[in-house]
Amino acid sequence: MAKIVIDGGYKLNGVVSISGSKNAALPCIAATLLTSQPCILENVPEISDVEVMFGIIQSIGGKVERLAKNKYKIQTQKISSSSLPRDLVRKLRASILFLGPLLAKKGQVKMAHPGGCILGKRPIGTHFEALEALGVKFQQNRLFYTGRVKRLKGAKMFLDEVSVTATENALMAASLASGKTIIKPAACEPSVINLAQMLKKMGAKIKNEGTHTIEVEGVTTLSGCQHKINADEIETGTWAIAAAITKGQITIKNAPLENLDAILYKLGQIGVRYKIENSNLLILPSNNLKASRIQIDTWPRLPTDLQPQLTVLVTQAGGDSLIHDWLYEKRLLYTQELVKMGAQIILFDPHRALVHGPTQLSGREIKSPDLRAGMAYILAGLCAQGQTIVGKVENIERGYEEIEEKLQKLGAKIKRV
Ligand code: EPU
């Protein structure tokens, strides 16, 4: 298992370019199954979650061709099986995104409970409810879920959770259902909008994406398309924080400026100095970071996927910061390792913690429990005294492209072993 070794205390300086967003890319890859024609996806991040999604497509008869770096042609002329390989499905929760397309194209699907990190193993009831509303009958035994439907039928559905991927599944299925579907309350995250834009290029009739009420008028076939995955707002926030905690100055290129409102608002409140110049985001040296309340919520508020990184930021800010993240059951447990690095954090319960800053962190050896907490440990290592070794880097590589190359280019003393 790979580890990342960081010698902390060096200012980051230079230019970094933002990759395509993992969470925008994964549903678009699944959506290619909705047509037998080729789809060309650009700005696809070359990360392990994307590889697993490609592996699943190939296992059911699809072809994936790398046309250039970050550019792929995907075509599934004939779906050879509606049963998804258990070993790949267990690798990531986003494999659930194949439910909608397979039911729409084949009328059936068989898959194991999707896996991923501890956060990814949570229930998937909202996905089932959304697809059941369109006429799917699900059964489950100890090993598999199976779903069947003759033809999906549009319906008005109410989602118990404003779930991002359940909204995406509903959107993909409804695009090929007969009649009209109303998805409510739909998630509004940029990845949902990005998927809707791709589906529209394929011929889907979708209205009001980006709001809590999405309307879809089903069509009988969808065609191929060329589509660019949007840049990753979470990666942007992560590098901005990396610069701020090392008091560095960096230029972030290809940042999705339209999707950064909540993140830039919070960074500004904490005292991270930034400006936007020629469509680049410049992070200026920040010397006076101040505590702030980190209230996580669904879009357009602060995203949970940036919460661990923001927590590291406020360990360097003067005063008491309350972190409140209600989304995942065990989301804040990673803070225990930050405490061992010297952070002053009181964990009230798995959803609320108080961080007292600023504190000088010191390096240690830690294992990354999941993607975002793992990245938070790398950030902590960048501003810690001494050496930090972050293990289980595989968890972090699921969502960040070229982590050590990008950080090395910014002057971080970081290597992979
Ligand atoms: N939740 C609620 N009520 C809601 C909305 C969400 O309780 O109204 C809870 C869910 O029960 C769950 C959590 O919030 O525990 C996340 O829910 P959601 O179903 O929206 O998550 P997801 O669709 O499975 C996507 C991203 C995650 C990201 C979440 C939340 C993809 C492939 N995954 O997951 O990304 O954390 O939305 O924004 O898009 C990551 O990139 O690190 C990651 C885990």
Residues whose N, C-alpha, C, O or C-beta is under 5 A from the ligand:
A	BS01	EPU	N23 L26 A94 R122 D160 E161 V162 S163 V164 T165 A166 T304 D305 L327 Y328 L371 R372
